[in-house]
Amino acid sequence: MKLLSEYKQKIKDLKLIPSGGGCFEVKVNGDLLYSKLKTGQFPDEQAMLEAVGKRL
């Protein structure tokens, strides 16, 4: 997981919550950064790294 290797000193808590129905969401401090349910696609990995980095 690149989030951990990139931001291991800044991430205090990381939760993976299993779900069904194609749900894939990325949240930081409760704020939704990305939802596969809304877009129908998985997020671009680099874009997610940058978006999370801006919130840390």
Stockholm file with secondary structure:
# STOCKHOLM 1.0

chainA/1-56         MKLLSEYKQKIKDLKLIPSGGGCFEVKVNGDLLYSKLKTGQFPDEQAMLEAVGKRL
#=GR chainA/1-56 SS CHHHHHHTTTCSCCCCCCCSTTCCEEEETTEEEEEHHHHSSCCCHHHHHHHHHHHC
#=GC SS_cons        CHHHHHHTTTCSCCCCCCCSTTCCEEEETTEEEEEHHHHSSCCCHHHHHHHHHHHC
//
